[in-house]
Amino acid sequence: MMDHPGGRPRLSSGLDMAGLGARLRLERLRRRLSLHSLMMRTGVSRSMLSEVERGSKVPTVLVLDRIATGLDTSIARLLGDERAARVVVLRRGEHDTAHDPSGWERRILSPVLPGVEFELMRTTIPGGVDAGEFAPHAPGSREYLAMERGILRLTLDGVEHVLGGGDSIYYAGDCRHAFANAGQEPCVYYLAMELGHHRTPERPRRARPRGRRKTR
């Protein structure tokens, strides 16, 4: 996230906060979710959700990720436009990037494709910085992480895994996952995320009243 010199806060993708808010509201309405329902899914307060949708509040990356998770989508879809082409080339400098106030960076390398909830990202966490804990994604979600350099402390549902350059790990995405740089040098890793979907609880079927048989 960043502020634009001209006045309105803007994201690194060039999308201003009003544009992000409109996109969030559209995704919420597409899923037929009220602000209260989204609040229950994300743990983000209703007032915060409302301010973000109005474009009057700049969310942190963690808050934006929780909102995206509650919508069964990714930050990539909230920041970028869909590409329908069979081949999509993103040149250096064209990737949407989310910057957190604590100093870490999440660069989105994959394009947004119609009907596909997948995100490939490159994350850089400065030395000694804790990127925080991310909420569980929907059941069926999968994440694959590969370390480029540095030391990462990855905590999955309370269990710590320390990873170094060249290490890789897979884990089910429907768990609490936290990322922190356990060293003094920058930590860089690639993360591929495939999202599942929340299942809408089925309404119980009403038993049909048994009619009386007609007698002749």
C-alpha positions in Angstrom: 0.0 0.0 0.0 1.2 3.5 -0.6 0.0 7.1 -0.8 -0.2 8.9 -4.1 1.5 12.4 -4.2 -1.5 13.9 -5.8 -3.8 13.2 -2.8 -5.8 10.0 -3.0 -4.2 6.9 -1.5 -3.1 4.5 -4.3 -1.9 1.0 -4.4 1.2 0.0 -6.3 -1.0 -1.3 -9.0 -2.3 2.2 -9.7 -5.7 1.4 -8.4 -6.9 4.1 -6.0 -8.8 3.3 -2.8 -12.2 4.2 -4.3 -11.5 1.7 -7.1 -10.4 -1.0 -4.6 -13.5 -0.3 -2.5 -15.8 -0.6 -5.5 -14.1 -3.9 -6.5 -14.5 -5.3 -3.0 -18.2 -4.4 -2.9 -18.8 -6.0 -6.3 -17.1 -9.2 -5.2 -19.1 -9.3 -2.0 -22.4 -8.7 -3.8 -21.6 -11.4 -6.4 -21.4 -13.8 -3.5 -24.6 -12.5 -2.0 -22.9 -11.6 1.3 -23.9 -8.8 3.6 -21.4 -6.8 5.5 -22.3 -8.7 8.6 -21.8 -12.1 6.9 -18.4 -10.9 5.6 -17.5 -9.7 9.1 -18.3 -13.1 10.5 -16.1 -14.8 7.8 -13.1 -12.5 8.2 -13.0 -11.2 11.8 -12.7 -7.7 10.3 -15.1 -5.3 11.9 -18.2 -4.1 10.0 -17.1 -0.5 10.3 -13.7 -1.3 8.8 -15.3 -3.2 5.9 -17.6 -0.3 5.3 -14.8 2.3 5.3 -12.7 0.2 2.9 -15.6 -0.2 0.5 -16.2 3.5 0.6 -12.5 4.1 -0.1 -12.0 6.1 3.1 -9.7 3.6 4.8 -6.4 2.1 3.6 -6.3 -1.6 4.8 -3.0 -3.3 5.8 -2.0 -6.3 3.7 -3.1 -8.6 6.5 -6.6 -7.0 6.6 -6.9 -7.1 2.8 -5.9 -10.8 2.8 -8.5 -11.6 5.4 -11.1 -9.8 3.3 -10.0 -11.7 0.2 -10.1 -15.0 2.1 -13.6 -14.3 3.3 -14.6 -13.8 -0.3 -12.9 -17.0 -1.4 -10.5 -15.1 -3.6 -7.0 -13.7 -3.5 -5.4 -10.2 -3.2 -4.4 -10.6 -6.8 -8.1 -10.6 -8.0 -8.8 -7.5 -5.8 -5.9 -5.6 -7.2 -5.7 -6.7 -10.8 -7.9 -7.0 -13.8 -8.8 -10.4 -15.4 -6.9 -11.5 -18.5 -8.7 -13.8 -20.8 -5.9 -14.4 -23.3 -4.3 -17.9 -23.7 -0.9 -16.4 -23.2 -0.2 -13.5 -20.7 3.2 -11.9 -20.4 3.9 -9.7 -17.4 7.1 -7.7 -17.9 9.4 -6.4 -15.1 7.6 -3.6 -13.3 4.1 -4.7 -14.4 3.4 -6.8 -11.4 0.9 -5.6 -8.7 2.7 -5.3 -5.4 1.4 -4.9 -1.9 3.6 -3.2 0.6 3.0 -3.5 4.3 3.8 -0.6 6.7 6.2 -3.0 8.6 8.4 -3.2 5.5 7.6 -6.5 3.8 6.6 -6.8 0.2 4.2 -9.2 -1.6 4.7 -9.1 -5.4 2.0 -10.9 -7.5 3.6 -12.8 -10.4 0.6 -14.6 -11.8 -2.2 -13.0 -13.9 -5.8 -13.0 -12.8 -7.7 -15.5 -15.0 -11.5 -15.9 -15.3 -12.8 -18.6 -13.0 -9.4 -19.4 -11.6 -8.4 -18.7 -7.9 -4.7 -19.2 -8.0 -1.9 -16.8 -7.0 1.9 -17.0 -7.4 3.8 -14.4 -5.4 7.3 -13.4 -4.4 7.6 -12.2 -0.9 10.4 -10.2 0.7 10.6 -9.8 4.5 13.3 -7.6 5.9 15.5 -8.9 8.7 13.8 -9.4 12.1 10.3 -8.5 10.7 7.2 -10.5 11.6 4.7 -10.4 8.8 1.9 -11.6 11.1 -0.6 -14.5 11.1 -2.9 -15.1 8.1 -6.4 -16.6 8.6 -7.2 -20.2 7.3 -8.4 -20.3 3.7 -11.4 -22.4 2.6 -11.2 -26.2 2.9 -9.3 -27.7 -0.1 -6.9 -24.8 -0.4 -3.2 -25.7 -1.0 0.0 -23.7 -0.6 3.5 -24.5 -1.9 6.4 -22.4 -0.7 10.0 -22.4 -2.0 12.8 -20.4 -0.3 15.2 -18.3 -2.4 17.3 -17.0 0.4 17.3 -16.0 4.1 15.7 -17.7 7.1 11.9 -18.0 7.4 10.0 -19.1 10.5 6.7 -20.5 9.2 4.2 -21.3 11.9 1.3 -23.6 10.9 -1.5 -24.0 13.5 1.0 -23.3 16.3 3.8 -25.6 14.9 7.0 -23.8 13.8 9.0 -24.8 10.8 12.4 -23.0 10.1 13.3 -22.9 6.4 16.5 -21.7 4.7 17.6 -21.0 1.2 16.7 -24.0 -1.2 14.1 -25.5 1.2 10.5 -26.0 0.2 7.3 -27.0 1.9 3.7 -27.9 1.1 0.8 -27.4 3.5 -3.0 -27.4 3.4 -4.1 -23.8 3.3 -7.1 -24.2 5.7 -4.8 -23.6 8.7 -3.5 -20.6 10.6 -0.2 -19.6 9.0 2.3 -17.0 10.1 5.5 -15.8 8.5 8.4 -14.1 10.2 12.1 -13.5 9.2 14.1 -15.3 11.9 17.4 -13.8 10.6 19.0 -10.4 10.1 19.2 -10.5 6.3 16.2 -10.2 4.0 14.2 -13.3 3.5 12.8 -14.1 0.0 10.5 -16.9 -0.9 8.0 -17.9 -3.6 4.5 -19.0 -2.7 1.9 -20.6 -5.0 -1.6 -20.6 -3.6 -4.6 -22.5 -4.9 -7.8 -21.6 -3.2 -10.8 -23.9 -2.3 -14.3 -22.6 -1.7 -16.5 -22.2 1.3 -19.5 -24.5 1.2 -22.8 -22.7 1.6 -24.8 -24.7 4.2 -27.8 -26.4 2.6 -31.2 -25.5 4.0 -33.0 -28.5 5.4 -35.7 -29.7 3.1 -39.2 -29.4 4.5 -41.1 -32.6 4.7 -44.0 -32.6 2.4 -47.3 -32.9 4.2 -48.9 -36.3 3.5 -52.2 -35.7 1.8 -55.2 -37.9 2.6 -56.0 -40.4 0.0 -59.2 -39.7 -1.8 -61.9 -42.4 -1.4 -64.5 -43.0 -4.0 
